[in-house]
Amino acid sequence: MLSGERKEGGSPRFGKLHLPVGLWINSPRKQLAKLGRRWPSAASVKSSSSDTGSRSSEPLPPPPPHVELRRVGAVKAAGGASGSRAKRISQLFRGSGHSARELELGHLPRLLGRLARLIKEAVWEKIKEIGDRQPENHPEGVPEVPLTPEAVSVELRPLMLWMANTTELLSFVQEKVLEMEKEADQEDPQLCNDLELCDEAMALLDEVIMCTFQQSVYYLTKTLYSTLPALLDSNPFTAGAELPGPGAELEAMPPGLRPTLGVFQAALELTSQCELHPDLVSQTFGYLFFFSNASLLNSLMERGQGRPFYQWSRAVQIRTNLDLVLDWLQGAGLGDIATEFFRKLSMAVNLLCVPRTSLLKASWSSLRMDHPTLTPAQLHHLLSHYQLGPGLQPPAAWDPPPAEREAVDTGDIFESFSSHPPLILPLGSSRLRLTGPVTNDALHRELRRLRRLLWDLEQQELPANYRHGPPVAASP
């Protein structure tokens, strides 16, 4: 995420955002799969055609529209189909069609493998499009325009749709593979081959989910990056204004907090509109809160060095801002996750909010006990730079004992952005019954519309004497 490089003076350099390439994934078949091995970074995905070719030797058409049936409009968002591509994706809709229930288990490996490759290629192309519009490196002298919540929602909607749909597809396939293993002869060489093909396809679907998650949190945290400093700098106690209570609307919040909360609100609306799996929604916000906590804590640590920043009045403002943010997130149903990931920042601010007279009476051991999430190096840094007043030095009781002196002297006061929690893919929790009867009339209408669209595209490539009438719509 943020560069771990330091500038002179030992403070972190918050100058460049990086993709979370160290994102660890827990999936049903591989306990630890490190993201970034086969998927592009925001920089590499925008590389020349020769570079892209080294990763994918043959361009594939966009994904078949039936992957997107649950979310109308996603096919268009993920890239249109034309020409020969239309031929390839118009076949699971031609004629009277076959329902998912009629598919034999033996057809699943071939079908799945083709779908997985098409989906991966479509996602790759969408990531490249976003990367072209949101370059990491700007020409020198041209200021970078921060992403707005509205802009990031537009950019991420196709990726979020792919993440949601691929999660549902992966859950469905896992269930079908279990059926194959239970119903078929385990000694059958064809079954072993089919299961191997399914495993390869599911690995591709894993990658799609991992990559769309990675890209989503990257652009969301990139948007947060420019808004978070206001939580340390803005004064919520504006003249004549009352502090908003729990459940307040975004417009009622202090101006300094609205940009950050706007990003959280945009992400919440986006995950809801795309019907992202609840487990992935929780993990998305867990990552956003992890990033926010680490970024704010590192800024807090950096700004206290050699400057009169650690003082009670400033700490009360920060504490109030943080409480307002947590209250708003509680009203949005994210309170438990936010409380967990903001715990270290909360504890650091709590220390600075202790009245000076009370703080002077405290000892190192009592402060360590009252603020357990702070490392010895972080606690010592806050205490040694606390503004006690002109001519006053930190009391001897704040000195760490010999047993912790090494941890204080060698410990890093900054939070690492690589210690985020792993992404755990949902397992066996598909919310759609893809093999059940479709009873939604609106969905049938959308199916007919897609079939007609694909037929029109296919007919445009045929000579006039080969063209025929539109496909007959299957009855529900």
ABEGO torsion letter per residue (X at the ends): XBBABBBBGGBBBBABBBBBAABBBBBAABABBBBGAABBBAAAAABBAAAAAAABABBBBBBBAAAAAABBGAAAAAEBBBEAAAAAAAXXABEAEBBAAABBAAAAAAAAAAAAAAAAAAAAAAAAAAAAABBABBBBGBBBBBBBAAAAAAAAAAAAAAAAAAAAAAAAAAAAAAAAAAABBAABAAAAAAAAAAAAAAAAAAAAAAAAAAAAAAAAAAAAAAAAAAAAABBABBBGBBBBBBGBBAAABBAAAAAAAAAAAAAAAAAAAAGBBAAAAAAAAAAAAAAAAAAAAAAAAAAABGBBABBAAAAAAAAAAAAAAAAAAAAAGAAAAAAAAAAAAAAAAAAAABBAAAAAABBAAAAAAABAABBAAAAAAAAAABBAEBGBBBBAAABBBAAAAAAAAABBABBBAAABBBBBBBBGABABBAABBBABAAAAAAAAAAAAAAAAAAAAABBAAABBBBBBBBBX
